[in-house]
Amino acid sequence: MATASKVIKCKAAVAWEPNKPLVIEEIEVAPPQANEIRIKMVATGVCHTDLYHLFEGMHEGGFPVVLGHEGAGIVESVGPGVTEYQTGDTVIPLFLSQCKECRFCKNPKSNHCEKGWIADRQGEMSPAESRFTCKGKKLLQFVGTSTFSEYTVVNQMAVAKIDPAAPLDKVCLLGCGICTGFGAAVNVAQVEPGSTCAVFGLGAVGLAAVMGCHFAGAKKIIAVDINPEKFEMAKVFGATDFVNPKDRSKPISEVIAEMTNGGVDFSLECVGSVGVMRSALESCVKGWGVSVIVGWTDLCDFAARPIQLIAGRTWKGALFGGFKSRDGVPQMVQSYMDKKVKLDEFITHNMPLAQVNDAIELMKNGKCIRTVLSISPQ
C-alpha cells in the first residue's frame, strides 16, 4: 500500500475529557511497530463499556482517549515479525488478547491473557503506549483497540482474522457485546437443554444471552427489564416470559421463584449493577442454580447472604463470554454466516462516525439496541 510505513492522518472521535461530547479531530496514526497491525476500520458498534468509561469510570488517567472497541476492518499494513496477517486481510480487533503462550492462554479453563492491557491497567482501560497523536498530544487507545478512528494500530495477539465474505457492518458486533452475552450462556453458565433461565437487562448483551439460552435448548427463558419496549425484541431472540420489576410489588427473585417452582436453573446479570447481581443470584434455585455476572463494573462492592451459596448456588463471572478471543471470534463469524446466530436483528440504527455523539445519546437513553457507525466503505 502507498501508505505503508508512513504516518497516516485521518479522522477520529476523541474524548478529550470525561463526561464531555466526543470531538471529531484529524489525528496522526504512526506505522505499526514490531508485532503490530495497522487496520483501516470499516464499521464499529457503540457499546455500553464506551459510555461506562466516559460517564461512570471517569478515571483521570484514562483521557484523552479514542473510544470504540467493537469494530471490524481491513489490514492496511503490518509491522516486523507479523506472519499470520497480511495487507488486505479482513479482521476484528480484540479488547481481550490471546498470545497463545502464557499460562492463561494454555489453560482451557480460562480466556484471560497475561500480555494484554487488562493485566495492569484496568482503571485507565487502555495500554500505556499508543500510536495516536493529535495536536501534539498522545491519545490513549481504549482497551487496546480504539475503533472510533479511520485507522488504528493493534498488537497481532489482539486481532482475529475472519471470513472475507462477512459483512463488516454486521460482524463488528462480535468484537464485544454479542460474544459476551451469547458466550456467558453457552460457555460459562453452560445452559442445558430443557432448563429454565432468567436474563436481567435486555440491551445487546442481554439479548445475546437470551439468544445463547435459546441456542442451548432452554425451555423457559424469562427476560427481565424495566423498559417494556425491550420485550418484543427479546421474543425475537427466544425469550418465553417477561417480567418488569416496576410492575411488581414483591422482590423480583420471589416473582421468579413463583414462576419456576423455586427459582431458575441459570440466571445471567447483563446490566452491570451490583443490586441486580444480587437479585439474579437470589432468583436461582437452591441446590444447583448458577448465576453469571456479565455486566462490566468496577465501582462498587456486591453483597449477598452466605446462605445463598451454602445452599448450593454457584455465583461466577465472565469476560467476553468465556471465548478465547482469536479462536472464538472467527468461529462466531462462521456461525453467523451459517445462520446459526443472529446479528442483523441487534442493529436498530446506522450512522456515520460524525454522528457518534447522537449514537451515544441513543444508548444513554435506552433508545437503541446497537448503533453501527460506518467509518469507511468495505
Beta strands, then each sheet from edge to edge (+ up, - down):
strand 1: 8-15
strand 2: 23-29
strand 3: 36-45
strand 4: 65-66
strand 5: 71-78
strand 6: 90-93
strand 7: 132-134
strand 8: 137-141
strand 9: 151-155
strand 10: 159-161
strand 11: 196-200
strand 12: 220-224
strand 13: 241-243
strand 14: 266-269
strand 15: 290-293
strand 16: 314-317
strand 17: 347-352
strand 18: 370-374
sheet 1: 1+ 2- 7+ 8- 4- 1+
sheet 2: 9+ 3- 5+ 6- 10+
sheet 3: 9+ 3- 18+ 17+
sheet 4: 13+ 12+ 11+ 14+ 15+ 16+
end
